Amino acid sequence: MTYLISLRKVVTFFVLTVVLCVIGTASVSAEIVADHTRTAAIPDSAVNLAKSTLHIAYGHTSHGSQLVTGMSALMAHNSLYSFSSGGSGGALDLRDYAMGGDVGYYPDWVNNTRAYLGSPLPATGRGAAQPLINVVIWSWCGQASGLTSQQMISNYLAPMTQLEAEYPGIKFVYMTGHLDGSGSTGNLNLRNNQIREYVRLNNKILFDFNDIESYDPGNVEYLSKMANDNCDYDSDNNGSLDKNWAVNWIAANPSSDLTHLATTHCGDCAHSQKLNCIQKGRAVWWLWARLAGWNETYPLTVSKVGSGVGTLSSDPEGIDCGTDCSESYSSDTTVTLTATPEAGSHFSGWGGSCTGSGSCAPVMSSTRTVTAEFSINDDVRIIDTPYGTLANAYSHAQEGSIIKSRAMTFVENLDLSREIGVTLQGGYLSGFGSISDFTILDGVLNIAGGGVTLDRLVVK
């Protein structure tokens, strides 16, 4: 039996009161999301690719400065992460405060974007006033918390989509609103999820500001603990914000590189803690690299355990284990694993990045390790040791061995060529406690050496 493990992306559609469409050369084939899982260091080559490729216009007020504060700390620690307005000397070209205000001020932010970029150039899809700019990113302040679903569409999602259509040579980056202490059931989370869902369904680009400050570097989540933008949270569910995850994490990890960056190189982090700014700086550099064309890959390694025998394969191809048990895949690729037991074995379940015995389709957002357990079928025994098939049992038999088999049909060929005498005794019930029927061999029985006694075993 072959276990086919698959995961299909289900695409859903929802109706808005306006039609949102995406056109142009700056669109992406799959969503790109910078969230709390994207704060690890990236290769130097990816940083250099971003610096040589991107020209970024950033519009924000105080909360949005957290990205730039984090980037500044990284640059102070390592000049590789240099940036400036204009990008002189090989630095990343980041035009900070290029456009006034933030996306909470509608329609000002839309008008300011058009005024800054100038008229669209048909040849490039960019703006005549800023022909180099190929990335535009806007942040929120606190206004997302007070919007309705319809206002989020009319004041943000629809205008962003319209700007993408007007300037198809520019990549526009969506953003979520900062934590406000209203938790996972609050209106802010509903609106942020509305943004995330739109990004996912329409292959947009998102800097998930809110998600990054909802987790500490150890992947502990604080949104459900009513965390706010200063990283304060309610540790005991009594309605009081009594702890701060950033302060606590630094105290518990004094030798971490993140602690060094936060305490040594980071300036004031507006409305928040320095560690939060460091995390945002690292995540936004990941985003810059992805927008520049860096194709992040992660290794998937599979292994087989247990008493049985089987193979593992993958879709997309790359794993054939067997022999090839490791492959690297592009970031966010869903890899479907198939476990195929050989005759006499069965698939028992997954371990590592997959669990249970059902589907195994890890998403390659980090290094993944998967184990597959194959177990011998307890259908054939010599004394109390199971062997799965008649042929396997015969290969382990000694002179005078009694090979017991269950009352079932074995589809295999059995070649008896060893100079030993054995008994093939069939008809056993499960557990081998009693005999009630016959065993059927659906295949060729070839006796070329030694001797054999058949007891309740029929060759079909």
C-alpha positions as CSV (number, residue, x, y, z in Angstrom):
1,M,0.0,0.0,0.0
2,T,1.2,3.5,-0.8
3,Y,0.5,6.4,1.5
4,L,0.1,9.5,-0.6
5,I,0.5,12.6,1.6
6,S,-0.7,15.8,0.0
7,L,-1.7,19.3,0.8
8,R,-3.5,21.4,-1.7
9,K,-3.8,25.2,-1.4
10,V,-7.4,26.1,-1.2
11,V,-8.2,29.4,-2.8
12,T,-11.2,31.2,-1.5
13,F,-12.8,34.4,-2.8
14,F,-14.6,37.1,-1.0
15,V,-16.7,40.0,-2.3
16,L,-15.7,43.5,-1.6
17,T,-17.7,46.6,-2.3
18,V,-15.0,47.7,-4.7
19,V,-13.1,45.6,-7.3
20,L,-9.5,45.1,-6.4
21,C,-7.2,44.1,-9.2
22,V,-3.5,43.7,-9.7
23,I,-1.6,44.5,-12.9
24,G,2.0,45.3,-13.8
25,T,5.5,44.1,-13.9
26,A,6.1,44.7,-10.2
27,S,3.6,42.1,-9.1
28,V,4.9,38.9,-7.4
29,S,4.0,35.3,-8.1
30,A,3.4,34.5,-4.4
31,E,3.0,36.6,-1.3
32,I,6.1,37.8,0.4
33,V,5.6,38.3,4.1
34,A,8.2,39.6,6.6
35,D,7.0,38.5,10.0
36,H,8.6,37.2,13.3
37,T,9.9,34.1,11.5
38,R,12.1,36.3,9.2
39,T,14.4,37.9,11.8
40,A,17.4,35.6,11.3
41,A,20.6,36.9,9.7
42,I,20.7,36.7,5.9
43,P,23.7,36.0,3.7
44,D,26.1,38.9,2.8
45,S,25.3,38.3,-0.8
46,A,21.6,38.9,-0.2
47,V,22.4,42.2,1.6
48,N,24.6,43.3,-1.3
49,L,21.9,42.3,-3.8
50,A,19.4,44.6,-2.1
51,K,21.9,47.5,-1.9
52,S,22.6,47.2,-5.6
53,T,19.0,46.8,-6.7
54,L,16.5,48.8,-4.6
55,H,15.6,52.4,-4.3
56,I,13.1,52.7,-1.5
57,A,10.7,55.5,-0.5
58,Y,9.4,55.2,3.0
59,G,6.5,57.2,4.5
60,H,5.8,57.1,8.2
61,T,5.4,58.9,11.5
62,S,6.8,57.9,14.9
63,H,5.9,54.2,15.1
64,G,7.2,53.6,11.6
65,S,10.7,54.9,12.6
66,Q,11.2,51.6,14.5
67,L,12.3,49.9,11.2
68,V,14.9,52.6,10.5
69,T,16.1,52.5,14.2
70,G,16.7,48.8,13.9
71,M,18.5,49.2,10.5
72,S,20.7,51.9,12.0
73,A,21.7,49.6,14.8
74,L,22.7,46.9,12.3
75,M,24.7,49.4,10.3
76,A,26.5,50.6,13.5
77,H,27.4,47.1,14.2
78,N,28.4,46.1,10.7
79,S,28.9,48.5,7.8
80,L,27.7,45.9,5.4
81,Y,24.2,47.1,6.3
82,S,24.8,50.7,5.3
83,F,22.0,52.8,4.0
84,S,21.4,56.4,3.2
85,S,19.1,58.7,1.2
86,G,20.4,58.3,-2.3
87,G,22.5,55.2,-1.6
88,S,26.0,56.8,-2.1
89,G,29.1,54.7,-1.7
90,G,27.3,51.4,-2.3
91,A,24.8,51.9,0.5
92,L,21.1,50.9,0.3
93,D,19.1,53.8,-1.1
94,L,16.4,54.4,1.5
95,R,14.5,57.7,1.3
96,D,13.3,58.0,4.8
97,Y,10.3,60.3,5.4
98,A,10.1,60.6,1.6
99,M,6.3,61.2,1.9
100,G,4.6,63.0,4.7
101,G,2.3,61.4,7.2
102,D,1.3,57.8,7.4
103,V,-1.5,55.5,6.0
104,G,-3.8,56.5,8.8
105,Y,-4.4,59.8,7.1
106,Y,-6.6,59.1,4.1
107,P,-6.7,60.4,1.4
108,D,-3.5,62.4,2.2
109,W,-1.2,59.4,2.1
110,V,-2.4,58.5,-1.4
111,N,-2.1,62.1,-2.7
112,N,1.3,62.4,-1.1
113,T,2.4,59.2,-2.9
114,R,1.4,60.5,-6.3
115,A,2.9,63.9,-5.6
116,Y,6.2,62.4,-4.6
117,L,6.4,59.9,-7.5
118,G,5.0,62.1,-10.2
119,S,3.2,61.0,-13.3
120,P,3.6,57.4,-14.2
121,L,6.1,56.7,-17.0
122,P,4.6,54.1,-19.4
123,A,8.1,52.8,-20.3
124,T,9.1,51.9,-16.8
125,G,5.9,51.9,-14.7
126,R,7.7,54.3,-12.3
127,G,7.2,57.9,-11.4
128,A,8.5,60.7,-13.6
129,A,9.6,62.8,-10.6
130,Q,11.4,59.9,-8.9
131,P,12.4,57.5,-11.8
132,L,14.7,55.4,-9.6
133,I,12.2,54.6,-6.9
134,N,11.1,50.9,-7.3
135,V,9.8,50.2,-3.8
136,V,7.2,52.2,-1.8
137,I,6.4,51.4,1.8
138,W,4.1,53.1,4.2
139,S,3.5,52.5,7.9
140,W,0.5,53.0,10.2
141,C,0.5,54.9,13.5
142,G,-2.5,53.8,15.6
143,Q,-5.4,54.4,13.3
144,A,-5.9,50.8,12.1
145,S,-7.4,50.0,15.5
146,G,-10.5,52.2,14.9
147,L,-11.4,51.2,11.3
148,T,-14.3,49.1,10.2
149,S,-13.8,46.4,7.6
150,Q,-15.3,48.6,4.9
151,Q,-13.0,51.5,5.9
152,M,-10.0,49.3,5.7
153,I,-11.0,48.5,2.2
154,S,-11.8,52.0,1.1
155,N,-9.0,53.8,3.0
156,Y,-6.2,51.4,2.5
157,L,-6.6,48.2,0.5
158,A,-8.3,49.7,-2.5
159,P,-6.0,52.8,-2.7
160,M,-2.9,50.6,-2.4
161,T,-4.2,48.4,-5.2
162,Q,-4.9,51.4,-7.4
163,L,-1.4,52.8,-6.8
164,E,0.0,49.4,-7.9
165,A,-2.0,49.6,-11.1
166,E,-0.9,53.2,-11.8
167,Y,2.8,52.4,-11.1
168,P,3.4,48.8,-12.2
169,G,7.1,49.2,-12.1
170,I,7.1,49.8,-8.3
171,K,6.6,47.2,-5.6
172,F,4.3,48.5,-2.9
173,V,4.7,47.1,0.6
174,Y,1.6,46.6,2.8
175,M,1.9,46.8,6.6
176,T,-0.1,45.9,9.7
177,G,-0.8,48.2,12.6
178,H,1.1,48.1,15.9
179,L,-0.1,46.4,19.0
180,D,-2.6,48.3,21.1
181,G,-3.3,45.9,24.0
182,S,-6.6,44.7,22.7
183,G,-5.5,41.2,22.2
184,S,-6.4,38.5,19.8
185,T,-10.1,39.3,19.9
186,G,-9.8,43.0,19.5
187,N,-10.7,45.1,16.4
188,L,-7.1,45.7,15.6
189,N,-6.4,42.1,15.2
190,L,-9.5,41.7,13.0
191,R,-8.2,44.5,10.7
192,N,-4.7,43.2,10.7
193,N,-6.0,39.8,9.7
194,Q,-8.0,41.4,7.0
195,I,-4.8,42.9,5.6
196,R,-3.0,39.5,5.9
197,E,-5.8,37.7,4.1
198,Y,-5.8,40.2,1.3
199,V,-2.1,39.9,0.9
200,R,-2.3,36.1,0.9
201,L,-5.1,35.9,-1.6
202,N,-3.6,38.4,-4.0
203,N,0.1,37.7,-3.8
204,K,1.0,41.0,-2.3
205,I,4.0,42.1,-0.2
206,L,3.6,42.6,3.6
207,F,5.8,43.8,6.4
208,D,3.9,42.4,9.4
209,F,4.8,45.0,11.9
210,N,2.3,43.7,14.4
211,D,3.3,40.0,14.2
212,I,7.0,40.9,14.8
213,E,6.3,42.6,18.1
214,S,3.8,39.8,19.1
215,Y,6.7,37.3,19.6
216,D,10.0,37.3,21.5
217,P,13.1,35.9,19.8
218,G,12.3,32.5,21.5
219,N,9.0,32.4,19.5
220,V,6.8,32.9,22.6
221,E,3.6,34.7,21.6
222,Y,2.2,37.7,23.5
223,L,-0.7,39.0,21.4
224,S,-3.1,36.8,23.4
225,K,-1.7,38.2,26.6
226,M,-2.9,41.7,25.7
227,A,0.6,42.9,24.7
228,N,1.0,46.6,23.7
229,D,3.4,48.4,21.5
230,N,5.9,48.8,24.4
231,C,6.1,45.0,24.7
232,D,4.2,45.1,28.1
233,Y,1.8,42.2,28.6
234,D,-0.5,40.6,31.2
235,S,1.4,37.5,32.5
236,D,-1.3,36.2,34.8
237,N,-4.5,37.2,33.0
238,N,-5.6,39.5,35.8
239,G,-6.1,42.6,33.5
240,S,-2.9,44.3,34.5
241,L,0.2,44.6,32.2
242,D,2.7,43.5,34.7
243,K,5.7,42.3,32.6
244,N,7.6,43.2,29.5
245,W,8.8,40.5,27.1
246,A,11.7,42.5,25.7
247,V,13.1,43.5,29.0
248,N,12.7,39.9,30.3
249,W,14.3,38.3,27.3
250,I,17.4,40.5,27.4
251,A,17.8,39.8,31.1
252,A,17.6,36.1,30.4
253,N,19.9,36.2,27.4
254,P,22.8,38.5,28.3
255,S,25.3,36.9,25.9
256,S,23.0,36.9,22.8
257,D,23.9,38.8,19.7
258,L,20.5,40.4,19.8
259,T,21.1,41.6,23.3
260,H,24.4,43.1,22.2
261,L,22.8,44.9,19.3
262,A,20.0,46.2,21.5
263,T,22.1,47.4,24.4
264,T,25.2,48.6,22.5
265,H,24.1,49.9,19.1
266,C,20.4,50.7,19.2
267,G,19.2,54.2,19.8
268,D,15.8,55.1,21.3
269,C,13.0,52.9,19.9
270,A,9.9,55.1,19.5
271,H,7.0,53.9,21.7
272,S,8.8,50.6,22.3
273,Q,11.9,48.6,23.5
274,K,15.2,48.4,21.7
275,L,14.9,44.7,21.2
276,N,11.7,45.2,19.2
277,C,13.5,47.7,16.9
278,I,16.3,45.2,16.4
279,Q,13.9,42.5,15.4
280,K,12.1,44.9,12.9
281,G,15.5,46.0,11.5
282,R,16.5,42.4,10.8
283,A,13.1,41.5,9.3
284,V,13.0,44.4,7.0
285,W,16.5,43.6,5.7
286,W,15.1,40.1,4.9
287,L,12.3,41.9,3.0
288,W,14.7,44.1,1.1
289,A,16.7,41.0,0.0
290,R,13.6,39.2,-1.1
291,L,12.3,42.2,-3.1
292,A,15.7,42.4,-4.8
293,G,15.3,38.8,-6.0
294,W,17.1,36.8,-3.4
295,N,15.7,33.3,-3.4
296,E,16.0,32.0,0.1
297,T,16.3,28.2,0.4
298,Y,16.1,25.8,3.4
299,P,17.2,22.1,3.6
300,L,14.7,19.3,4.1
301,T,16.2,16.1,5.5
302,V,14.2,12.9,5.9
303,S,15.2,9.6,7.5
304,K,13.6,6.2,8.1
305,V,13.3,4.4,11.4
306,G,11.7,1.3,12.7
307,S,11.9,-2.4,11.9
308,G,10.2,-2.2,8.5
309,V,11.4,-1.2,5.0
310,G,10.1,1.6,2.7
311,T,10.9,4.6,0.6
312,L,10.2,8.3,0.8
313,S,9.6,10.6,-2.1
314,S,8.7,14.3,-2.5
315,D,6.6,16.7,-4.6
316,P,8.3,18.9,-5.8
317,E,10.9,16.2,-6.6
318,G,14.2,16.1,-4.9
319,I,13.7,13.5,-2.2
320,D,14.1,9.8,-3.2
321,C,15.0,8.0,0.0
322,G,16.1,5.3,-0.9
323,T,19.3,7.0,-1.6
324,D,18.7,10.7,-1.7
325,C,17.3,11.8,1.6
326,S,18.0,15.6,1.7
327,E,17.2,18.5,-0.6
328,S,17.0,22.3,-0.4
329,Y,13.8,24.1,-1.4
330,S,12.9,27.7,-2.0
331,S,11.4,29.6,0.9
332,D,7.7,29.0,1.5
333,T,7.6,25.9,-0.8
334,T,5.1,23.3,0.4
335,V,6.8,19.9,0.0
336,T,4.5,16.9,-0.1
337,L,6.1,13.7,1.2
338,T,5.0,10.2,0.2
339,A,5.8,7.2,2.3
340,T,5.7,3.8,0.5
341,P,6.2,0.7,2.5
342,E,7.7,-2.4,0.8
343,A,6.0,-5.8,1.0
344,G,5.8,-7.1,4.5
345,S,6.0,-3.6,6.1
346,H,3.6,-0.9,6.8
347,F,3.9,2.9,7.4
348,S,3.5,3.7,11.1
349,G,3.8,7.5,11.3
350,W,5.8,10.7,11.0
351,G,8.2,12.4,13.4
352,G,10.1,15.6,13.5
353,S,8.5,18.4,11.5
354,C,5.4,16.2,10.9
355,T,3.4,14.2,13.4
356,G,0.8,11.5,13.2
357,S,0.2,9.1,10.3
358,G,-1.8,11.4,8.1
359,S,-0.6,14.2,5.8
360,C,3.0,15.5,5.9
361,A,3.5,18.6,3.8
362,P,6.0,20.9,5.6
363,V,6.2,24.5,4.5
364,M,9.9,25.5,4.0
365,S,10.1,28.6,6.1
366,S,13.0,27.1,8.0
367,T,15.2,24.0,8.1
368,R,13.0,21.0,8.4
369,T,13.7,17.4,9.5
370,V,11.2,14.6,9.1
371,T,11.4,10.9,10.1
372,A,9.2,8.2,8.8
373,E,8.7,5.0,10.7
374,F,8.1,1.7,8.9
375,S,7.2,-1.4,10.8
376,I,7.4,-5.1,10.0
377,N,4.0,-6.7,9.5
378,D,3.4,-9.4,12.1
379,D,2.2,-11.9,9.4
380,V,5.0,-14.4,9.4
381,R,7.0,-15.6,12.4
382,I,9.9,-17.9,13.3
383,I,9.2,-18.7,17.0
384,D,8.2,-15.1,18.1
385,T,10.2,-13.0,15.7
386,P,8.1,-11.3,12.9
387,Y,9.5,-11.2,9.4
388,G,6.7,-9.7,7.3
389,T,7.0,-11.9,4.2
390,L,7.6,-15.7,3.6
391,A,10.7,-14.9,1.6
392,N,12.2,-12.8,4.4
393,A,11.5,-15.4,7.0
394,Y,13.1,-18.2,4.8
395,S,16.2,-16.1,4.4
396,H,16.6,-16.1,8.2
397,A,15.6,-19.7,8.8
398,Q,17.8,-22.4,10.1
399,E,17.7,-26.2,9.8
400,G,14.3,-27.4,11.2
401,S,12.8,-23.9,11.5
402,I,9.0,-23.7,11.5
403,I,7.9,-20.7,9.5
404,K,4.4,-19.8,10.7
405,S,2.1,-17.6,8.6
406,R,-1.3,-16.1,9.1
407,A,-4.4,-17.2,7.3
408,M,-4.2,-14.7,4.5
409,T,-2.9,-14.4,0.9
410,F,0.8,-13.6,0.3
411,V,1.5,-12.1,-3.1
412,E,5.1,-13.0,-3.6
413,N,7.4,-15.6,-5.1
414,L,9.2,-18.0,-2.8
415,D,12.5,-19.5,-3.9
416,L,13.7,-22.3,-1.6
417,S,17.3,-22.9,-2.6
418,R,19.2,-23.3,0.7
419,E,20.4,-26.7,1.9
420,I,18.1,-26.8,4.9
421,G,14.8,-28.4,5.8
422,V,12.0,-26.1,6.9
423,T,8.2,-26.4,7.6
424,L,5.8,-23.8,6.1
425,Q,3.0,-23.9,8.6
426,G,0.0,-21.7,7.6
427,G,-3.5,-20.8,8.8
428,Y,-2.7,-18.9,12.0
429,L,-5.1,-16.3,13.4
430,S,-3.8,-12.9,14.4
431,G,-1.4,-13.3,17.4
432,F,-0.5,-16.8,16.3
433,G,-2.3,-18.4,19.2
434,S,-4.4,-20.9,17.1
435,I,-4.9,-22.2,13.6
436,S,-8.3,-22.0,11.8
437,D,-7.8,-21.7,8.1
438,F,-5.2,-21.9,5.3
439,T,-2.5,-19.6,4.1
440,I,-2.5,-18.9,0.3
441,L,0.7,-18.2,-1.6
442,D,-0.2,-16.2,-4.7
443,G,3.0,-16.7,-6.6
444,V,5.7,-19.2,-7.7
445,L,7.0,-21.7,-5.2
446,N,10.4,-22.9,-6.5
447,I,12.1,-25.7,-4.5
448,A,15.7,-25.9,-5.8
449,G,17.5,-27.2,-2.7
450,G,17.0,-28.6,0.8
451,G,13.6,-29.8,1.9
452,V,10.2,-28.3,2.8
453,T,7.0,-29.5,4.5
454,L,3.8,-27.7,3.7
455,D,1.2,-27.6,6.4
456,R,-2.0,-25.7,5.7
457,L,-0.3,-23.6,3.0
458,V,-1.8,-23.6,-0.5
459,V,0.0,-22.4,-3.6
460,K,-2.3,-20.6,-6.0
